[in-house]
Amino acid sequence: MTWIHPLSAEVEETADVLGGKAHGLIALRRLGLPVPPGFVIGTGACRAFLRTGRLPDGLGAELAAAVAALETATQRRLGGLRRPLAVSVRSGGRVSMPGMMSTVLNLGLTTAATAALADETGDPRFALDARLRFLTGFASEVVGVGPESLARVDRTPAGPDTGTDRLAEAIEDVGRIVAEHGGAPVPDDAARQLELAVAAVFSSWNTPRARTYRELHGIPHDLGTAVTVQAMVFGNRDRHSGTGVAFSRDPTTGEHVPYGEALFGRQGSDVVSGASLTEPLGELAVREPAVWDRLLSALHRLEEHHHDACYVEFTYEAGELWLLQVRPGRFTGRAGVRVAVDLADAGTIGRDEALLRVAPGHLAHVRTPRITAVGPGALFTRGLGASPGVAVGRLATTADRAVRLAAGGPVVLLRPETSPLDLHGLAAAAGVVTARGGPASHAAVVARSMGKPAVVGAAGLTVDAAAGSVRAGGRTLAEGTLIALDGTGGEVVVGTPRIAASSADAQLDRLLAWADDVTGDTAPGREASERLASAQAVLRRTGHGSTSPG
């Protein structure tokens, strides 16, 4: 049995075998778009691992051969003493589960390889920053060190003026914390690092947070995850390097404008974690116009190919753009309706296909309410509306407390940022507010997937979970205080504000008119979801719904 497949345009296996991430990367290759070289360990290996608790027979030999081929392609050597190769090790099930499984970046930066990278680039600061990121990621995802322990490490992003002594001390701190945790030291052998990281990604398929996410989204538990291994692209390399995420359309409104966020001189995990202050995607046009132009061209090409709005993760190193992931935009509510109608109007898809693309249950989130008048002193803070709707509930400062408080009524979860460890709290809460993060942060992505209102990047918000309170604008609120948030306008207010239903939505009205044309039923009083579901039933029964214009 073949466990490993190259990330090559010639590979024809489905997403069931390759996982959604690798399947998408191979599609990018076929389109001639820039993808770092690498390979994928298929989902079958994960299922075998989960049955036995060890890597399946034959995988070790295939892994060594795949690494050798990658070394030839890059003219680098994993853990090498000259031109060292570092790789990313990422999960990727058939269905995307953002942030729920393990990822390890910069793997292969052993002590000697880090010194070699410093010599090659002439930048010891960059090399040590990259090794520190590897060690903290490995300690978290492979060794199992908790975030509270790793929070003791000074991981302030390294900049041009950061001393190498501070980075070296932080690296030593990680080693001490791993030892305190009772784990074996992070191996200084790159091949062993890779084997352990692959096993950790496989194991992460069955973590409580991953299982909870699958149950919330109706994803089967027996699929398993693939593992994608690629040559690293360093967004933290120099001032002409960076990373970001981009939607081909606005994920909140569906408007046909590129939307996303970028970080300069940083790596991709800094964006999606929500722990870093990002810049609007458009800032890339100012600071790196050549990268911006190539990104816009790629987004346009992807929409043409997929006949849908798309989401991409990208990194650029020394001014060269690379795409790391692509998937459908996952728009719901108003944005999903607008994209479907706009694509039909453009002739990209037919009206039948537009009707089939919108889930009837998502229509409840199209005509979302808004907070109207805010009384004097009621406004607590304001951030970026990341998922539309209004949520009113008692304030909770941790995921566990959100679950407990939700037993007595609606809860709003307030966090500095959310992580996959907060998933149970997000599921229990009526809405979420974070102090940090942008439209592609964990909180924003998960809230949109659940159809829950969210505000991210709330100005001046400080969450003190130990004290059970939050502070903003000179005011402190205790846990249990009644608050409300508007996931469209970004307001967070104290008490129960006046709420108004949203105005009519022209795109929804057009979509429903198409649905009535299909069913021939124009009787008044029917719910929007009923009208759409009836039309979808007719289309599926009659075999309609191709992507050709109609």
Stockholm file with secondary structure:
# STOCKHOLM 1.0

chainA/1-550         MTWIHPLSAEVEETADVLGGKAHGLIALRRLGLPVPPGFVIGTGACRAFLRTGRLPDGLGAELAAAVAALETATQRRLGGLRRPLAVSVRSGGRVSMPGMMSTVLNLGLTTAATAALADETGDPRFALDARLRFLTGFASEVVGVGPESLARVDRTPAGPDTGTDRLAEAIEDVGRIVAEHGGAPVPDDAARQLELAVAAVFSSWNTPRARTYRELHGIPHDLGTAVTVQAMVFGNRDRHSGTGVAFSRDPTTGEHVPYGEALFGRQGSDVVSGASLTEPLGELAVREPAVWDRLLSALHRLEEHHHDACYVEFTYEAGELWLLQVRPGRFTGRAGVRVAVDLADAGTIGRDEALLRVAPGHLAHVRTPRITAVGPGALFTRGLGASPGVAVGRLATTADRAVRLAAGGPVVLLRPETSPLDLHGLAAAAGVVTARGGPASHAAVVARSMGKPAVVGAAGLTVDAAAGSVRAGGRTLAEGTLIALDGTGGEVVVGTPRIAASSADAQLDRLLAWADDVTGDTAPGREASERLASAQAVLRRTGHGSTSPG
#=GR chainA/1-550 SS CCCEEESCTTCCCCHHHHHHHHHHHHHHHHTTCCCCCEEEECHHHHHHHHHHSSCCTTHHHHHHHHHHHHHHHHTCEETCSSSEECEEEEEEESSCCTTTSCEEEEETCCHHHHHHHHHHHTCHHHHHHHHHHHHHHHIIIIICCCHHHHTTSCCCCCCTTCCHHHHHHHHHHHHHHHHHHTCCCCCSCHHHHHHHHHHHHHHHTTSHHHHHHHHHHTCCTTSCEEEEEEECCCTTSSTTCEEEEEESSCTTTCCSSCEEEEEESCCTHHHHTSCSCCEETTHHHHHCHHHHHHHHHHHHHHHHHHTSCEEEEEEEETTEEEEEEEEECCCCHHHHHHHHHHHHHTTSSCHHHHHHHSCGGGGGGTSCCEECCCCTTTEEEECEEEECSEEEEEEESSHHHHHHHHTTSCEEEEESSCCGGGHHHHHHCSEEEESSCCTTSHHHHHHHHHTCCEEESCTTCEEETTTTEEEETTEEEETTCEEEEETTTCEEEESCCCEECCCCCHHHHHHHHHHHHHHCCCCTTCCHHHHHHHHHHHHHHHTCCCSSCC
#=GC SS_cons         CCCEEESCTTCCCCHHHHHHHHHHHHHHHHTTCCCCCEEEECHHHHHHHHHHSSCCTTHHHHHHHHHHHHHHHHTCEETCSSSEECEEEEEEESSCCTTTSCEEEEETCCHHHHHHHHHHHTCHHHHHHHHHHHHHHHIIIIICCCHHHHTTSCCCCCCTTCCHHHHHHHHHHHHHHHHHHTCCCCCSCHHHHHHHHHHHHHHHTTSHHHHHHHHHHTCCTTSCEEEEEEECCCTTSSTTCEEEEEESSCTTTCCSSCEEEEEESCCTHHHHTSCSCCEETTHHHHHCHHHHHHHHHHHHHHHHHHTSCEEEEEEEETTEEEEEEEEECCCCHHHHHHHHHHHHHTTSSCHHHHHHHSCGGGGGGTSCCEECCCCTTTEEEECEEEECSEEEEEEESSHHHHHHHHTTSCEEEEESSCCGGGHHHHHHCSEEEESSCCTTSHHHHHHHHHTCCEEESCTTCEEETTTTEEEETTEEEETTCEEEEETTTCEEEESCCCEECCCCCHHHHHHHHHHHHHHCCCCTTCCHHHHHHHHHHHHHHHTCCCSSCC
//
